[in-house]
């Protein structure tokens, strides 16, 4: 099994992920919001790269809630911004959510060709590691980054996920960048 950490969505654009499992990580905030929403009973979450695509999808999903931000600011007329604290059970249980963000939903869209696509964050590390261990297929940990640049919060989460996978499976191959993030996560978590 091979694991690769990609530092930002910019480095994933145009890449074919059809033979790999991909975990998109945007801990501040998109994937943390999605994980929280699912934990609080959201029925479905549909990610979109563009605001206009969300608004078009709303015509088909009339009762869906809209969530999103640009540069950290809630989009006018949307029900939610991009803070996990907004996604309370009483507001979202059994609801569909149409979501767009500056970084995370773009990363999801760029990895849509993946053999299997997951969302990851600090909130679901154990579950993601268990799911990834079900097969020995190659894994990409795709950090969303911030404005197409490397973001340490995403990279540390990816490093922790990789570290936990390496503790369970000894035959894992990684490149130097991935190994450096595993070692950095060791320093921070020990």
C-alpha positions, 0 to 999 in steps of 0.5 A: 500500500502506498500513501501520499499526502498532497499539500493543497487542492492546487496540486490535485487539479487535473489529476486522475484518482480513479485507482486510489482512495482519497480522503479530503481534509479541510479541518478549518472548516469544510470537512469538520462542518460536514462531519458535525452535520452528519453526526447531528443527523443531516440526511445528505450533503452535496458539495459544490465548487461555485455559489451559482451551482448551489443556487441552481441545485436549490431549484431541484432540492427545494427544502434543502438548506444552504451552507457556505462561505467565501473568505470565511464570511457567510454567503448572503441569503444562505442558512449557514456559514461554515462553522461546525457550531451552527449545525445543531441537530434541531436545525439540520436533522433529516435535512439535505444541505447544499454546501460551497466553501472557498477550499474544501468543496473545491478539493472534493470536486477535484477528487471526484474521480477517486475510486472511493472518496472520504472526508476527514478531519480531527473529528473522525480520524479513528473512523477514517483509519478503520475504513482505509484499512479495509483494503490495501489500495493506495491512499491519497490524503488531500489537504485542501489548504488555504487559497491554493497554498499549504495549510499546516492544520490540514497537513498535521491531520493528514500526518496523524492519519498516515501515522495511525495507518503505519502503526497498523500496517507495516508494508506502507510506502510513503514519499519524503513529504508524507514522511516529514508530516508523519514525523511532525505529527509525532512531535506534536502528539507525543 
